[in-house]
Amino acid sequence: MISATFETRSLPRREQFEAWRTWYSSLLETAVSTPPEGGFAGANEVWSLGGLTVSRGTAQAISSWRTKALIRRNPVDHWVLTVCRRGTVDLRTRNETVTVLPGIPYVISLADEMATVKDDYERVQFYLSRNAFARIASSLDDARARPLDTPEGKLLADYMLLLVNNLRGLPPDDGSRLMTAVEAMIGACLSPSDARPATAQVQMDFTLRERVRRAVRAHLRSPSLGPDKLCREAATSRSQLYRLLEGEGGVAHYIQRQRLSESFVMLCDVSNALPIGTIADVLCFADASSFSRAFRREFGVSPRDVRSASQAGLQPVPPFKEMVPMAVHCFADCLGDL
């Protein structure tokens, strides 16, 4: 896996946009409305796995376009799957103009002429070579210039953002397996079907599990946290939720384990002077006794023992761990398999 990082903040302000323009110039023309002396803040982190290149970037408002002349000069024809965490995109391609909102993925092809106008943005992109992703070519071509504003599209957006956050820890020899998983996930989200490949289902479950985890963490102190709230927050059905958490002992057990994990962190914090009974109440246990019994079952020690050890400067037993799941001179050098 090749990785590269490019950023402009370390350059003199007058040179920042020209450096950014040069970084992308073999693929795109770019322009900004601000004068050069005003500076241009941008950063781009790239991971190349051959036929799949993942890019995470932030930048100020900018316009970009790919012309026939650029296509002739550099005929790379990858599909580009993009989702912005922040910033709106006005996209013109294939005689269509659409506005894409944050959180909604969309597909373009570098084989097409196109133009974009972006606000200040933070985005993730998957560059997909036609050789490596030939099996889902028709789905990708059909999706061009169409905001994927569907439940499956939003699941795909979550998957993209989750994957890029975990790329740094990817073992070098896992690249081919990741490409297979990404292909299955994209194919399933662009062409939903009850007969999804097993690989796609694994990726969907991975993403849904992270949605559920975030929803639980956000509402640990809410007495109303339960299946109904989780289904709404994670945008999933009760049957999906129960299937997803079956291996965790069920929804109620999963929520309790998360609350116990949070209580462990609170008890290890020597600046936290809340009584143990209050911690139990804050985390929605019926009473201090039931909290202490559940805590001992989970960790093998009592809440009082953990607090005493922390106050004495000792390291308590940690809680359970969740299973969460070439030279580069310009951006085009990162695209690998052409």
C-alpha positions in Angstrom: 0.0 0.0 0.0 1.4 3.4 -1.0 0.4 6.4 1.1 1.1 10.1 0.6 0.1 13.3 2.2 0.0 16.8 0.6 -0.8 20.0 2.4 -0.4 23.7 1.7 -0.3 25.3 5.2 3.5 24.9 5.5 4.0 27.0 2.3 4.1 30.7 1.9 0.6 32.0 1.5 1.1 33.3 -2.0 2.3 29.9 -3.2 -0.4 27.8 -1.5 -3.0 27.7 -4.3 -0.5 27.3 -7.1 0.9 24.2 -5.2 -2.6 22.8 -4.8 -3.4 23.4 -8.5 -0.1 21.7 -9.6 -0.9 18.7 -7.3 -4.1 18.0 -9.3 -3.1 19.5 -12.7 -2.6 16.3 -14.6 -6.3 15.3 -13.9 -8.1 18.6 -13.2 -8.0 22.3 -13.8 -8.8 24.3 -10.7 -9.6 27.9 -9.8 -10.5 30.0 -6.7 -12.1 33.4 -6.4 -9.7 34.7 -3.8 -6.4 36.4 -4.7 -3.1 34.4 -4.2 -1.9 36.5 -1.4 -4.9 35.5 0.6 -3.6 31.9 0.8 -5.3 28.6 0.2 -5.6 26.0 3.0 -5.9 22.5 1.7 -4.7 19.0 2.7 -5.0 15.6 1.0 -4.1 12.2 2.4 -4.0 9.3 0.0 -3.8 5.5 0.2 -3.2 3.5 -3.0 -3.9 -0.2 -3.1 -3.5 -0.7 -6.8 -6.9 -0.6 -8.3 -8.4 1.2 -5.4 -7.2 4.6 -4.2 -8.7 6.2 -1.1 -8.4 10.0 -0.6 -9.4 12.1 2.4 -9.1 15.9 1.9 -10.1 19.3 3.2 -9.9 22.6 1.3 -11.4 26.0 0.9 -14.1 26.8 -1.7 -12.8 25.8 -5.2 -14.0 25.2 -8.7 -12.6 22.3 -10.8 -13.2 20.8 -14.2 -12.0 18.0 -16.5 -11.9 18.9 -20.2 -11.6 16.9 -23.4 -8.0 18.2 -23.7 -7.2 16.9 -20.2 -8.8 13.5 -21.0 -6.7 13.2 -24.2 -3.6 14.2 -22.3 -4.2 11.8 -19.3 -6.8 9.2 -20.3 -7.3 7.7 -16.8 -10.9 6.6 -16.7 -11.5 5.6 -13.1 -14.8 6.0 -11.4 -14.7 8.4 -8.5 -17.1 7.8 -5.6 -17.3 10.8 -3.3 -19.0 11.8 -0.1 -18.6 15.1 1.7 -18.7 15.2 5.4 -18.9 19.0 5.1 -19.6 21.2 2.1 -22.1 21.3 -0.8 -21.1 20.3 -4.3 -22.6 21.7 -7.5 -21.8 19.0 -10.2 -22.2 19.4 -14.0 -21.5 16.3 -16.2 -23.1 14.4 -19.0 -25.4 17.4 -19.7 -26.8 17.3 -16.2 -26.4 19.7 -13.3 -27.1 18.5 -9.7 -26.5 19.8 -6.2 -25.1 17.2 -3.8 -25.5 17.8 0.0 -23.2 16.6 2.7 -23.5 13.0 3.7 -24.8 12.0 0.2 -22.4 10.0 -2.0 -22.2 10.4 -5.8 -20.3 8.8 -8.7 -18.5 10.4 -11.6 -16.2 9.0 -14.2 -12.9 10.6 -15.2 -13.7 9.5 -18.7 -16.4 12.2 -18.8 -16.1 15.9 -19.1 -17.3 17.4 -15.8 -17.1 20.5 -13.6 -17.7 21.0 -9.9 -18.1 24.0 -7.6 -17.5 23.3 -3.9 -18.0 25.2 -0.7 -15.3 24.8 2.0 -15.3 21.0 2.2 -14.1 17.9 4.0 -14.6 14.8 1.8 -13.6 11.2 1.2 -13.2 9.7 -2.3 -12.7 6.2 -3.6 -11.0 6.1 -7.0 -12.0 2.8 -8.6 -10.1 1.5 -11.7 -12.1 -0.2 -14.4 -9.9 -3.3 -14.4 -10.2 -3.9 -10.7 -14.0 -3.1 -10.4 -15.1 -4.5 -13.8 -17.7 -6.8 -12.1 -19.8 -3.8 -10.9 -19.1 -1.6 -14.0 -22.7 -1.4 -15.1 -23.9 -0.3 -11.6 -21.2 2.4 -11.4 -22.0 3.7 -14.9 -25.7 3.8 -14.1 -25.1 5.8 -10.9 -23.0 8.6 -12.5 -24.1 12.1 -11.7 -26.9 11.0 -9.5 -26.9 11.8 -5.8 -27.3 8.5 -3.9 -29.9 9.8 -1.5 -31.3 6.4 -0.5 -31.0 4.3 2.7 -28.4 2.2 0.9 -26.6 5.3 -0.3 -26.4 6.7 3.3 -25.1 3.3 4.5 -22.4 3.5 1.8 -21.5 7.0 3.0 -21.1 5.8 6.6 -19.0 2.8 5.3 -16.7 5.1 3.4 -16.1 7.4 6.4 -15.6 4.5 8.7 -13.1 2.7 6.4 -10.9 5.8 5.9 -10.6 6.2 9.7 -9.2 2.7 10.0 -6.8 2.6 7.0 -3.7 3.6 8.9 -3.8 0.3 10.8 -4.3 -1.9 7.7 -1.6 -4.6 7.3 0.2 -4.2 4.0 -1.0 -7.6 2.7 -4.7 -7.0 3.4 -5.1 -4.7 0.3 -6.6 -7.3 -2.0 -9.1 -8.5 0.6 -10.1 -4.9 1.3 -10.7 -4.3 -2.4 -13.0 -7.4 -2.6 -14.9 -6.1 0.4 -15.3 -2.6 -1.0 -16.4 -3.9 -4.4 -19.1 -6.1 -2.7 -20.3 -3.2 -0.5 -20.5 -0.7 -3.4 -22.3 -3.2 -5.6 -24.8 -4.1 -3.0 -25.6 -0.4 -2.2 -25.9 0.7 -5.9 -28.0 -2.4 -6.9 -29.9 -3.5 -3.7 -31.0 -7.1 -3.8 -32.1 -9.7 -1.3 -29.5 -12.0 -2.7 -26.4 -10.0 -1.6 -23.0 -11.7 -1.6 -21.8 -12.8 1.8 -18.9 -10.3 1.6 -21.3 -7.4 1.1 -23.4 -8.5 4.0 -20.4 -8.6 6.2 -19.5 -5.0 5.2 -23.1 -3.8 5.7 -23.2 -5.4 9.2 -19.8 -3.8 10.0 -21.3 -0.4 9.1 -24.6 -0.9 10.8 -22.8 -2.1 14.0 -20.8 1.1 14.1 -24.1 3.1 13.7 -25.6 1.2 16.6 -22.5 1.7 18.7 -22.5 5.5 18.1 -26.2 5.6 18.9 -25.8 3.7 22.1 -22.8 5.8 23.2 -24.8 9.0 22.5 -27.7 8.0 24.7 -26.0 6.0 27.5 -27.6 8.3 30.1 -31.1 8.2 28.6 -33.6 5.9 30.4 -35.5 5.6 27.1 -32.5 3.9 25.3 -33.8 0.6 23.9 -34.7 -1.1 20.7 -37.1 1.5 19.4 -34.7 4.4 19.9 -31.8 2.4 18.4 -33.8 1.6 15.3 -34.6 5.2 14.8 -31.1 6.5 15.5 -29.3 3.8 13.4 -32.0 3.8 10.6 -32.5 0.0 10.8 -35.3 -2.4 11.5 -36.0 -4.3 14.7 -35.2 -7.6 13.0 -31.9 -6.3 11.7 -31.0 -4.9 15.1 -31.8 -8.2 16.9 -29.8 -10.2 14.3 -26.9 -7.8 14.5 -26.7 -8.0 18.3 -27.6 -11.6 18.7 -23.9 -12.5 19.2 -23.7 -9.8 21.9 -26.4 -11.5 24.0 -29.1 -9.3 22.7 -29.9 -5.6 22.6 -30.4 -5.1 26.4 -27.2 -6.9 27.2 -25.2 -4.9 24.7 -26.5 -1.6 26.1 -25.7 -2.8 29.6 -22.1 -3.7 28.6 -21.7 -0.3 27.1 -23.0 1.4 30.3 -20.7 -0.8 32.4 -17.7 0.2 30.2 -18.6 3.9 30.7 -18.9 3.4 34.5 -15.4 1.8 34.5 -14.0 4.9 32.8 -15.8 7.2 35.3 -14.4 5.2 38.3 -10.9 5.3 36.9 -11.1 9.1 36.6 -9.6 10.4 39.9 -11.2 13.8 39.3 -14.6 12.3 39.3 -16.0 12.4 42.8 -19.5 11.2 42.1 -20.7 8.6 44.6 -21.0 5.0 43.2 -24.7 5.2 43.7 -25.0 8.4 41.7 -22.9 6.8 38.8 -25.4 3.9 38.9 -28.3 6.3 38.7 -26.7 8.4 35.9 -26.2 5.3 33.8 -29.8 4.1 34.3 -29.2 1.1 36.6 -32.1 0.4 39.0 -30.0 0.9 42.1 -26.5 0.7 43.4 -26.7 -3.0 44.4 -27.8 -4.2 41.0 -25.1 -2.0 39.4 -22.4 -3.5 41.6 -23.5 -7.0 40.9 -23.5 -6.4 37.1 -20.1 -4.7 37.4 -18.5 -7.6 39.2 -19.9 -10.1 36.7 -18.5 -8.1 33.9 -15.0 -7.2 35.3 -14.4 -9.6 38.2 -13.9 -6.7 40.6 -16.3 -4.3 42.4 -16.8 -0.6 41.5 -15.3 0.3 44.9 -12.1 -1.8 44.2 -11.6 0.0 40.8 -12.0 3.5 42.4 -9.7 2.6 45.3 -7.0 1.3 42.9 -7.2 4.4 40.8 -7.0 6.7 43.7 -3.9 4.8 44.9 -2.2 5.3 41.5 -2.6 1.6 40.5 -3.8 0.4 37.1 -7.2 -1.3 37.4 -8.1 -4.2 35.2 -9.3 -2.7 31.9 -12.9 -3.3 30.7 -13.7 -5.5 27.7 -12.6 -4.2 24.3 -15.0 -3.9 21.4 -14.1 -5.5 18.1 -14.1 -2.5 15.8 -13.6 -3.7 13.2 6.8 4.5 -5.1 7.7 8.2 -5.4 4.6 10.4 -5.4 4.9 13.8 -7.1 1.3 14.6 -7.8 -2.2 13.2 -7.1 -2.3 11.1 -10.3 0.8 9.1 -9.2 -1.4 7.6 -6.5 -4.0 6.1 -8.8 -2.1 2.9 -9.4 -3.9 0.5 -11.8 -4.9 2.5 -14.8 
